[in-house]
Amino acid sequence: MDSQDIDAGRERWQFRYDDAVAAGRVRDADFTTLSGVEVDPVYGPPEGENVPGFERIGWPGEYPFTRGLHATGYRGKPWTIRQFAGFGNAEQTNERYKMILAAGGNGLSVAFDMPTLMGRDSDDPRALGEVGHCGVAVDSVSDTDVLFGGIPLGDVTTSMTINGPAVPIFAMMVVSAERQGFDPKQLDGTLQTDIFKEYIAQKEWIFPPEPHLRLIGDLMEYTDENMPRYKPLSVSGYHIREAGATAAQELAFTLADGFGYVELGISRGLDVNKFAPGLSFFFDAHLDFFEEIAKFRAARRIWARWMRDVYGATSEKAQWLRFHTQTAGVSLTAQQPDNNVVRTAIEALAGVLGGTNSLHTNALDEVLALPSEKAAQIALRTQQVIMEETGVTNVADPLGGSWYVEALTDKIEAEAEAIFQRILDLGGNNTEHPIGPMTAGLLRGIDDGWFSSEIADSAFTYQIALEKGDKKQVGVTVHTDATDEPLEILRISHEVERAQNETLAARRRDRDAAQLDATLSALRLAAQGTDNLVPYMLEAVRAEATLGEICGVLREEWGEYREPARV
């Protein structure tokens, strides 16, 4: 790119920044270093300098958004501190949420227990011993009423990490908001709903792929028409990375999943410029500091290009890749757990320098149990120290133009593009598929076990590097001489399960049986046809149908997915 084009871009950036200042979208803050040196809101090449390939880097707030979505960077709005939490019953988790909000968190993120993630009630025989252990138990809308009690759902953004039974859980949240007096149109938040990554990595599915995609399409249609502020899909690379994928695989598999959902929306007749801004992403921030920063920058650039050039998105917001980041749980160690505070801080800083829109920092004890209150507060304070004390919010994309970072960004982008082509080839580049060619490749890769095999190979390669000493873990493979003091960890009492089941039994007794049966029958009939299922689920939830009952109806109609045996 020649100097005239670069200088013209700088002028466009200045116009956007000045417009944001005039509109009050830049914070009234001290944008100086600790020594009092005033810093500019963005840095780039000197005026008049030619920089080959600068169009791939660009300026913040301008296509291809390598340097961020907004001209102001974090001067306009810092990332949302969204701490992931959930344990025991709804009342216990509600207390933790109030602690997080009181301590300065400004967004909630719900972790559910395993029975809930699998669409089963707490008294299901398969739930024995699992209730409340890896997240909060939710059986019916009465639980979500308690979960969000005293927390106005119309005023707080809420993210829910759940996939297989995401739509009925969404319905419970909507009804709870209605009971608080809010119109669903007011709700702002995110539902994960990403079933592709379950088949690829995490393995928490219920139905075969096609009916799962139908549910997701129904949700996209419903929110598009009725809840314009709500984001119905958060496409997750986090669990793909945690399963052992490389940074490039995490990026490519995740964005390919996102392209599949874009094809799903288009196949439903939705306007890409309208529904695409409701898609968001969820990435892992691992320990290779610069690689992670490059990954996030490449992600924005790839997404913008594909949305514009492949899927026809013409609006900037439809080309934006918004993402949440969580520090890498798999990087935490049980040995010398205090070291995990350092690991988490480095990973969080990588997410911030990569331009994350929201962030969760893991607690030092999460490798052993759900976070204790003290550990959760340290994790929260880690973000606040980065935000308030380091100066990283003063400049948009402060590492932009670094030879190393830009080279890594280009390298990861190239690797991701090669993987996209491989996925398209798996599906035979099938433009006649009823959803789309990327979807065809995703489904074939799932059926063939290709994704699982690729991730397993990467995980094995890393493990060998650890065992040979090529890669190191402090306190595990090197510097192992410290003596650990026992940690006080959070333990979930069996009493939680007993009490949850007693409450569930009482709720079942108090329901209007005729109303319940009518709503479940209507849901069954709709599942046999083509109607949008969300309104039927909302009616079942209002009749106090449980999660297990709603999912049970759909299991009977659609069956359950069984992963094919691999040789």
KAGI-V201118 format. One record per backbone hydrogen bond with DSSP energy under -0.5 kcal/mol. CO is the residue of the C=O (numbers start at 1). NH is the residue of the N-H. E is the energy in kcal/mol with one decimal. If there is no record, write none. Layout:
co:CO nh:NH e:E
co:CO nh:NH e:E
//
This chain:
co:1 nh:51 e:-1.6
co:2 nh:6 e:-1.9
co:3 nh:7 e:-2.7
co:4 nh:8 e:-2.2
co:5 nh:9 e:-2.1
co:6 nh:10 e:-2.1
co:7 nh:11 e:-1.9
co:8 nh:12 e:-2.1
co:9 nh:13 e:-2.7
co:10 nh:14 e:-2.7
co:11 nh:15 e:-2.2
co:12 nh:16 e:-2.2
co:13 nh:17 e:-2.8
co:14 nh:18 e:-3.0
co:15 nh:19 e:-2.3
co:16 nh:20 e:-2.1
co:17 nh:21 e:-2.3
co:18 nh:22 e:-2.6
co:19 nh:23 e:-1.8
co:20 nh:25 e:-3.2
co:21 nh:24 e:-1.4
co:27 nh:29 e:-1.3
co:29 nh:31 e:-1.0
co:30 nh:32 e:-1.2
co:31 nh:39 e:-1.8
co:33 nh:36 e:-2.0
co:37 nh:33 e:-2.6
co:41 nh:396 e:-2.8
co:46 nh:49 e:-1.9
co:51 nh:54 e:-1.9
co:53 nh:56 e:-2.0
co:54 nh:57 e:-1.6
co:54 nh:58 e:-2.9
co:57 nh:67 e:-0.5
co:59 nh:62 e:-1.4
co:62 nh:65 e:-2.8
co:65 nh:68 e:-1.3
co:68 nh:61 e:-2.2
co:70 nh:73 e:-1.2
co:72 nh:75 e:-1.9
co:73 nh:76 e:-1.0
co:73 nh:77 e:-1.0
co:75 nh:27 e:-2.9
co:80 nh:82 e:-1.0
co:80 nh:359 e:-2.4
co:81 nh:83 e:-0.6
co:81 nh:106 e:-1.5
co:81 nh:107 e:-0.8
co:83 nh:109 e:-1.0
co:85 nh:111 e:-1.8
co:88 nh:137 e:-1.9
co:89 nh:93 e:-2.0
co:90 nh:94 e:-2.4
co:91 nh:95 e:-1.7
co:92 nh:96 e:-1.5
co:93 nh:97 e:-2.5
co:94 nh:98 e:-2.2
co:95 nh:99 e:-1.7
co:96 nh:100 e:-2.5
co:97 nh:101 e:-2.7
co:98 nh:102 e:-2.3
co:99 nh:103 e:-1.8
co:100 nh:105 e:-2.8
co:101 nh:104 e:-1.2
co:107 nh:83 e:-0.7
co:108 nh:159 e:-2.8
co:109 nh:85 e:-2.8
co:110 nh:161 e:-2.0
co:111 nh:136 e:-2.8
co:113 nh:117 e:-2.4
co:114 nh:118 e:-1.7
co:115 nh:120 e:-3.0
co:116 nh:119 e:-1.8
co:121 nh:124 e:-1.7
co:124 nh:127 e:-2.4
co:125 nh:128 e:-1.1
co:127 nh:130 e:-2.5
co:127 nh:131 e:-0.7
co:130 nh:133 e:-1.6
co:130 nh:134 e:-0.5
co:132 nh:88 e:-2.8
co:136 nh:113 e:-2.2
co:139 nh:547 e:-2.8
co:140 nh:143 e:-1.4
co:140 nh:144 e:-1.2
co:141 nh:145 e:-2.3
co:142 nh:146 e:-1.5
co:143 nh:147 e:-3.0
co:144 nh:148 e:-2.0
co:146 nh:149 e:-1.4
co:148 nh:151 e:-2.2
co:150 nh:152 e:-0.5
co:151 nh:153 e:-0.6
co:152 nh:155 e:-1.8
co:152 nh:156 e:-1.3
co:153 nh:188 e:-0.6
co:157 nh:108 e:-2.2
co:158 nh:190 e:-2.0
co:159 nh:110 e:-3.1
co:160 nh:162 e:-1.2
co:160 nh:192 e:-2.4
co:161 nh:112 e:-0.5
co:162 nh:193 e:-2.3
co:163 nh:166 e:-1.7
co:165 nh:169 e:-1.8
co:166 nh:170 e:-2.7
co:167 nh:171 e:-2.4
co:168 nh:172 e:-1.8
co:169 nh:173 e:-2.1
co:170 nh:174 e:-2.4
co:171 nh:175 e:-2.3
co:172 nh:176 e:-2.4
co:173 nh:177 e:-2.2
co:174 nh:178 e:-2.3
co:175 nh:179 e:-2.3
co:176 nh:180 e:-1.2
co:177 nh:182 e:-2.5
co:178 nh:181 e:-1.4
co:183 nh:186 e:-2.7
co:184 nh:187 e:-1.4
co:188 nh:158 e:-1.0
co:189 nh:231 e:-2.8
co:190 nh:160 e:-2.3
co:192 nh:234 e:-2.2
co:193 nh:195 e:-1.3
co:194 nh:198 e:-0.5
co:195 nh:199 e:-1.7
co:196 nh:200 e:-2.0
co:197 nh:201 e:-2.8
co:197 nh:202 e:-1.7
co:198 nh:203 e:-2.5
co:203 nh:205 e:-0.9
co:204 nh:164 e:-0.6
co:206 nh:561 e:-2.2
co:208 nh:212 e:-1.7
co:209 nh:213 e:-2.7
co:210 nh:214 e:-2.0
co:211 nh:215 e:-2.3
co:212 nh:216 e:-2.1
co:213 nh:217 e:-2.7
co:214 nh:218 e:-2.6
co:215 nh:219 e:-2.3
co:216 nh:220 e:-2.6
co:217 nh:221 e:-2.4
co:218 nh:222 e:-2.6
co:219 nh:223 e:-2.7
co:220 nh:224 e:-2.0
co:221 nh:225 e:-1.8
co:222 nh:226 e:-2.5
co:223 nh:227 e:-1.8
co:227 nh:230 e:-1.4
co:230 nh:232 e:-0.7
co:231 nh:191 e:-2.0
co:233 nh:235 e:-0.5
co:233 nh:280 e:-2.2
co:235 nh:237 e:-0.6
co:235 nh:282 e:-2.4
co:237 nh:241 e:-2.5
co:238 nh:242 e:-2.5
co:239 nh:243 e:-1.3
co:240 nh:245 e:-1.6
co:241 nh:244 e:-1.8
co:246 nh:250 e:-2.8
co:247 nh:251 e:-2.3
co:248 nh:252 e:-2.9
co:249 nh:253 e:-3.0
co:250 nh:254 e:-1.9
co:251 nh:255 e:-2.6
co:252 nh:256 e:-2.5
co:253 nh:257 e:-2.1
co:254 nh:258 e:-2.3
co:255 nh:259 e:-2.6
co:256 nh:260 e:-2.2
co:257 nh:261 e:-1.9
co:258 nh:262 e:-2.1
co:259 nh:263 e:-2.6
co:260 nh:264 e:-1.9
co:261 nh:265 e:-2.4
co:262 nh:266 e:-2.6
co:263 nh:267 e:-2.5
co:264 nh:268 e:-1.1
co:265 nh:268 e:-0.5
co:265 nh:270 e:-2.2
co:266 nh:269 e:-1.8
co:270 nh:272 e:-0.6
co:271 nh:274 e:-1.6
co:271 nh:275 e:-2.6
co:272 nh:276 e:-1.8
co:275 nh:278 e:-1.8
co:276 nh:279 e:-2.1
co:278 nh:233 e:-0.9
co:280 nh:235 e:-2.9
co:281 nh:324 e:-3.1
co:282 nh:237 e:-3.4
co:282 nh:238 e:-1.3
co:283 nh:326 e:-2.1
co:284 nh:286 e:-0.6
co:285 nh:328 e:-1.8
co:287 nh:289 e:-1.6
co:288 nh:292 e:-2.3
co:289 nh:293 e:-1.7
co:290 nh:294 e:-2.5
co:291 nh:295 e:-2.2
co:292 nh:296 e:-2.1
co:293 nh:297 e:-1.9
co:294 nh:298 e:-2.7
co:295 nh:299 e:-2.2
co:296 nh:300 e:-1.6
co:297 nh:301 e:-1.7
co:298 nh:302 e:-2.9
co:299 nh:303 e:-2.4
co:300 nh:304 e:-2.3
co:301 nh:305 e:-2.0
co:302 nh:306 e:-2.7
co:303 nh:307 e:-2.7
co:304 nh:308 e:-2.0
co:305 nh:309 e:-3.3
co:306 nh:310 e:-2.1
co:306 nh:311 e:-2.0
co:307 nh:313 e:-3.2
co:315 nh:319 e:-0.7
co:316 nh:319 e:-1.3
co:316 nh:320 e:-0.8
co:320 nh:322 e:-0.7
co:322 nh:281 e:-1.9
co:323 nh:357 e:-2.5
co:323 nh:358 e:-1.0
co:324 nh:283 e:-2.8
co:325 nh:360 e:-2.4
co:326 nh:285 e:-2.1
co:327 nh:329 e:-0.7
co:328 nh:331 e:-1.0
co:329 nh:332 e:-1.4
co:334 nh:337 e:-0.6
co:336 nh:339 e:-2.1
co:337 nh:340 e:-1.8
co:338 nh:341 e:-1.4
co:338 nh:342 e:-0.6
co:339 nh:342 e:-0.5
co:339 nh:343 e:-2.1
co:340 nh:344 e:-2.6
co:341 nh:345 e:-2.0
co:342 nh:346 e:-2.2
co:343 nh:347 e:-2.4
co:344 nh:348 e:-2.7
co:345 nh:349 e:-2.2
co:346 nh:350 e:-1.9
co:347 nh:351 e:-2.0
co:348 nh:352 e:-2.2
co:349 nh:353 e:-2.8
co:350 nh:354 e:-1.5
co:351 nh:356 e:-2.3
co:352 nh:355 e:-1.7
co:357 nh:80 e:-2.4
co:358 nh:325 e:-2.0
co:359 nh:82 e:-2.0
co:360 nh:327 e:-1.8
co:363 nh:366 e:-1.6
co:365 nh:368 e:-1.9
co:365 nh:369 e:-2.0
co:370 nh:490 e:-0.8
co:372 nh:376 e:-2.5
co:373 nh:377 e:-1.9
co:374 nh:378 e:-2.1
co:375 nh:379 e:-2.1
co:376 nh:380 e:-2.0
co:377 nh:381 e:-2.9
co:378 nh:382 e:-1.9
co:379 nh:383 e:-1.2
co:380 nh:384 e:-1.8
co:381 nh:385 e:-2.7
co:382 nh:386 e:-1.9
co:383 nh:387 e:-2.7
co:384 nh:388 e:-2.8
co:385 nh:389 e:-2.5
co:385 nh:390 e:-0.7
co:386 nh:390 e:-0.8
co:386 nh:392 e:-0.6
co:391 nh:394 e:-1.5
co:395 nh:398 e:-0.6
co:397 nh:400 e:-1.9
co:399 nh:402 e:-2.2
co:402 nh:406 e:-3.0
co:403 nh:407 e:-2.1
co:404 nh:408 e:-2.5
co:405 nh:409 e:-2.6
co:406 nh:410 e:-2.3
co:407 nh:411 e:-2.2
co:408 nh:412 e:-2.7
co:409 nh:413 e:-2.0
co:410 nh:414 e:-2.3
co:411 nh:415 e:-2.3
co:412 nh:416 e:-2.4
co:413 nh:417 e:-2.4
co:414 nh:418 e:-1.8
co:415 nh:419 e:-1.7
co:416 nh:420 e:-2.5
co:417 nh:421 e:-1.9
co:418 nh:422 e:-1.7
co:419 nh:423 e:-2.3
co:420 nh:424 e:-2.6
co:421 nh:425 e:-2.4
co:422 nh:426 e:-1.9
co:423 nh:427 e:-1.4
co:424 nh:429 e:-3.0
co:425 nh:428 e:-1.7
co:427 nh:430 e:-0.7
co:429 nh:431 e:-1.3
co:430 nh:433 e:-1.2
co:436 nh:440 e:-2.1
co:437 nh:441 e:-1.9
co:438 nh:442 e:-2.5
co:439 nh:443 e:-2.6
co:440 nh:444 e:-2.0
co:441 nh:445 e:-2.6
co:442 nh:446 e:-2.1
co:443 nh:447 e:-2.5
co:444 nh:448 e:-2.6
co:445 nh:449 e:-0.6
co:445 nh:450 e:-1.7
co:445 nh:451 e:-0.9
co:446 nh:449 e:-0.8
co:449 nh:453 e:-2.2
co:450 nh:454 e:-2.4
co:451 nh:455 e:-2.4
co:452 nh:456 e:-2.5
co:453 nh:457 e:-2.3
co:454 nh:458 e:-1.8
co:455 nh:459 e:-2.6
co:456 nh:460 e:-2.3
co:457 nh:461 e:-2.2
co:458 nh:462 e:-2.1
co:459 nh:463 e:-2.2
co:460 nh:464 e:-2.4
co:461 nh:465 e:-1.9
co:462 nh:466 e:-2.1
co:463 nh:467 e:-2.4
co:464 nh:468 e:-2.2
co:465 nh:469 e:-0.7
co:465 nh:470 e:-1.6
co:465 nh:471 e:-1.8
co:466 nh:469 e:-0.7
co:473 nh:476 e:-1.9
co:473 nh:477 e:-2.6
co:473 nh:478 e:-1.7
co:478 nh:475 e:-3.5
co:482 nh:484 e:-0.6
co:487 nh:489 e:-0.9
co:491 nh:493 e:-0.6
co:493 nh:496 e:-1.6
co:493 nh:497 e:-0.6
co:494 nh:498 e:-2.0
co:495 nh:499 e:-2.8
co:496 nh:500 e:-2.4
co:497 nh:501 e:-2.3
co:498 nh:502 e:-1.9
co:499 nh:503 e:-2.5
co:500 nh:504 e:-2.4
co:501 nh:505 e:-2.3
co:502 nh:506 e:-2.0
co:503 nh:507 e:-2.3
co:504 nh:508 e:-2.2
co:505 nh:509 e:-1.9
co:506 nh:510 e:-1.6
co:507 nh:511 e:-0.5
co:508 nh:511 e:-0.9
co:511 nh:513 e:-1.0
co:512 nh:516 e:-2.5
co:513 nh:517 e:-2.7
co:514 nh:518 e:-2.1
co:515 nh:519 e:-2.1
co:516 nh:520 e:-2.3
co:517 nh:521 e:-2.3
co:518 nh:522 e:-2.1
co:519 nh:523 e:-2.1
co:520 nh:524 e:-2.2
co:521 nh:525 e:-2.3
co:522 nh:526 e:-2.2
co:523 nh:527 e:-2.2
co:524 nh:528 e:-1.2
co:525 nh:529 e:-0.7
co:526 nh:529 e:-0.9
co:533 nh:537 e:-2.1
co:534 nh:538 e:-2.4
co:535 nh:539 e:-1.8
co:536 nh:540 e:-2.0
co:537 nh:541 e:-2.7
co:538 nh:542 e:-2.3
co:539 nh:543 e:-1.3
co:540 nh:545 e:-2.5
co:541 nh:544 e:-2.2
co:546 nh:550 e:-2.3
co:547 nh:551 e:-2.7
co:548 nh:552 e:-1.9
co:549 nh:553 e:-1.9
co:550 nh:554 e:-1.5
co:551 nh:555 e:-2.6
co:552 nh:556 e:-2.2
co:553 nh:557 e:-1.3
co:554 nh:558 e:-3.0
co:555 nh:559 e:-2.5
//
